[in-house]
Amino acid sequence: MKIWLIKFGTLVALVFPRFLSYLIAGLLAHFAYFLLGKRKKALFTNLHHICPGETERRVFLARKTLQNFARATVDFLSIPSTKRDELPGMVRDEGMENLDRAHAKGRGVIVVTAHLGNWELAGCYLASFSYPITAVAESKGPGEKIFEFYLHYRQHMGMKIVALEEKGLIHRLLGVLDQKGIVVLVADRDLSESGIRVRFFDSTVSFPQGPAVLALRSGAPIICGYLLRSERGEKPYRAVVDPMIEFKRSGRLSEDVRSLTQMIADRIANQVMRFPDQWYVFQPPWEEHHAHPDGVR
């Protein structure tokens, strides 16, 4: 059923002008606010950690998050009908030179992003410039059929996709980096349940350790980047790329993995704090799941 909904959404995005597709998506998001159960509760739980003590603001941000997510979905479903030279016209670059500097080191690059802004479109955007992109995507959660169906969207601009659950994933990604490729990892959720606990806002969260392990084993630099929706200007998105993470090894692998993962979490938290209504995580990652004070059930 989900595939048919995706196909229908793609057809709407193809037939209607973008502004009208946004309008339809916005209406659906409005109804979703009242109909969602567990995911709405998780959204408020997450916002409680990001902006504690601001109940009215959290209600506003929750509504806006669903609106922004709906628009991001429209843009993702529009990918099959988007030409390679169209994407740069939708994005204002802020720091892309940081990616070029990291890539010039000749060891490949690990690009860490989050479920922030439009991470799906971000990979396509990088691939549209012919960067050698290999991204990791979950197949278990959405299901194999959905994963295979999404490949058409994700590979449209030339990006390669490997499944998170693939055996020997680390070795394959090390091979990509050895060939001076760019590995893109969405690293704000521990989907494999093999991560380590780090500080994230006012609590501890399990973050994937894959980016740190890859960096320490390969010597490839890590940069954090996001494709964020822009509130102003002619272009609807901003490609925000941070400078490379500077890290000094201690010589103890487990300690280095934890320290580097904490640095990644800090950078992600900084951007989530700035754009809480563009963080699309509808499962609470926090160590303790208490009922929040907003009364959402």
N, C-alpha and C positions, 0 to 999 in steps of 0.2 A: 504493500500500500504506500509506503514511504517513497518508493521509486516513482510511482504514478504522481504523487504530490510534487516531487522534484521536477518531473517532466512537465507537469501543468504550470508550475512556477516559471520554468524556463520558457515555455510558450508565451506566458504573459509578459515576461521580460523582453521577449523577442518582438512581440506584436505591438505592445503599447510603448509610447515614449517614456523615457526614464522618469520624468517627473510624475507621470500618471501611475507608473509601477510603484514609485515611492508612496504615493497617496494610498494606493490599495494596501500596500504593506503596512503603512502607518495605521490604517483602520483595523487591520488584523491584530496589530500589536496592542491597540487600545482594548480590544475584546480579550486578548490573551491576558492582560493584566488582571482581569476579573475572573478568568477561567483557570489560570494556572494554579496548581496546588503546591506540591513539594518544591518545584523549581522556583516558584515565587518566594517561598519561605527561605530557600537557599540564597536567593538573590539578596534578600533583606539581611540575612545572617552575614553575608560577605560585606555588605555596605556598613553593617554595624561595626565591623573591625576596621574598615577604612575611615569612616567618619563617625566615631562614637559620640553620643550625646547630641546628635543633630537629627532628631526624628523627622521633622518636616522636610529637611533636605534629603533624607534617605527616600522618602516617598516620591519626591520629585525626581531623584536620580533613578529610582527603580523604573518609573514610567519612561524616562528618557532612554534608559538602557535598552528596554524592549523596542522602542522606536528606532534607535540606532542599529540594533541587531537586525531588525526587519529590513532596513535600508542596505545594510552590509550583505544580507542574503540576496537581495535583488541584484546587487553588483556581482556577487559570486555566480548567480544563475545566468548572468549576462555574458559570462566569459566565452562560451562557445561561439557567440556572435560578435565577439570583440576582436578587431584586427590588431596585429602586433604593434603597429605604429600609433594606435589610439591610446594605449595605456599611458605613455609619457605625457600626453596632453591632459590626463586626469590627475596628475600627481605633481606636487611641488617638492623638490628635493631639499632636504635639510641634513647634510652630513654624509652624502653618498661618497664623498672623497675619503671618508674613513674606511669604507669597504675597499676602495681601490688601494689605499695604503697597506691595508692588511693583506690583500691579495698579492701585492707586489713583493711580499716577503718570500713567496715561492713555496710555502708549506701548506697551501690550502687555507681555507677560512671556515670557522664555525660561527654561523650566524644564529644567535639565540633570540627567539621572539616569544610572544605570549598570546593567549586568547584575547588580544587587545587590538582594537581597530578592526582591520580586515586582513588577518594573517593569510587567508587563502589567496586573496588578490595580491598580497605582498610577494609571494613566491613567483606568481605569474609575471609581476612587474619586473622583478630581477631577471627572470628568464627572457623577457622581451628584449633585454639588452645583450642577449647571448652570453650571459654569465653561465658557467657550467654548474647549474644548480641540481643538487640532489636533496630532496626533502623526505622526512620521515613522517608517516601518517598512521594513525591507529586503524586497524581493521576489525579487531574483536568487538569494540563497543558498538559501532554502527552496523556491524555485520558484513560478511564477505561480499554480499550482493551490492550493498550500498558502496562499499569501498571500491569495488570494481567499476561501478557506475560513475563514481566521482573521478576516477582516473582520467576520463575524457575531459573533464573540466580542468583538472590540475595539470595535465600534460599538454594542454592546448598551446601554450607558449614555448614548449620545449623542455619544461622541467621534468626531471626524473623523480619517481616516487618509489620508496621502499616501505614495506610494512613494518611497523614497530615490533610485531611479533615474529618477524623473520629470524630463523636460526642463523647464528653467526653474524648478527647485525653489526656489532662493533667492528669486527674484522672487515666487513664490507665497507663501512664508512671510513675506516682507516685507509683502505685502498683508494677511496675517492679523494681523500685528503692528500695521499701520496702522489696522486696525479694532478695535484694543484686545483682540485675541485672545491666547490663551496657546499658545505653541508648545512641545511637549515633545520633547526630543531625548535619545536614549540615546547617550552620548558617550565610552564607554571602549574602543571598538573602531573602527579606521579601515577601515570596510567599503568605502568608495569608493576607497581607496588614493590619496587626494589630500591626506592630512593632513600635519602637521608633527611633527618629533621633539621630545619634551619629556622631562624627567626624571620617572621614575615608579618609586618605591622605589629600588633600587640600580642601575638601568639606564636606558636611553632607550627610549621607545615612541612609535610614531606615533599621535597623537591627531587626531580630526577637527577641522578648523578652522572648521567651519560655525557652531557657537555663537558664537565670537568674531566672525566676519565679520558675522553677523546683528546682534549687539549693537552693533558699531561703525557699521554702516550705518544702523540704525534708531533707535539711542538707547534701545532697550528694555533694562531691567535683566535681569541673569542671577541666578537663584537655583538652588541645588542641592537636590534633594529625593529621598527614597527611601522605599519602603514595606518595612520590615524586619520579619521574623518576631520576635515577642516570646517570650522563654523563660518569662516569668511573667505572671500577671494573667489576667483573664477574657477580654480581647480578644487574638486571635492575632497582630495586626499593630500596628506603630507607624508613623505617618506623620511622618517626620523631615524638616523643611524648614529649611535653613540661612538665615541673613540674606543679603540681597543682596550680591553681590560689588562691593566698592568699587574702582573702577579709574580711574586718571588717565591720560589719553592723552598720548603723547609727541609726536604730530604725524606720526609715521612709521608708516604703516599696517602694513607687514610686521612691524615690531618690536612694535606694539601687539597684533596677532593672536597672535604668539608668546607675549608676556607674559601675555595674558589666557587663552590656552589652557593655559599652565603653571599659572595660578591654579586653573583648573578641574581639572586633573590632580591638583593638591595636595589639593583638597577631596575628590575621589573617593578618593585614596589614603588619606586620613585615615579615611574610613568603611570602606574595605576592610580596613585594618589592624585596626579594631575588630571587624569581622564577616567574617573571611576565609572562614568556612564558609557564607557566603551570597553569595559572589561566583561567579556561574555563567558563567565564561569557560573553555571547554574547548579553546581554541586559544591557544598561547603567543604573546603580542604582543611579546615582548622582541626586542631587536635581534640578540642572539646566542642561539642555541638549543643550549646545551650539555647533555649528559646530566647529570642531577642525581644527587646522591649517594644517593638512596633505592633505587636498584637497580630501578626500575620500567621495564619494557621493553614 
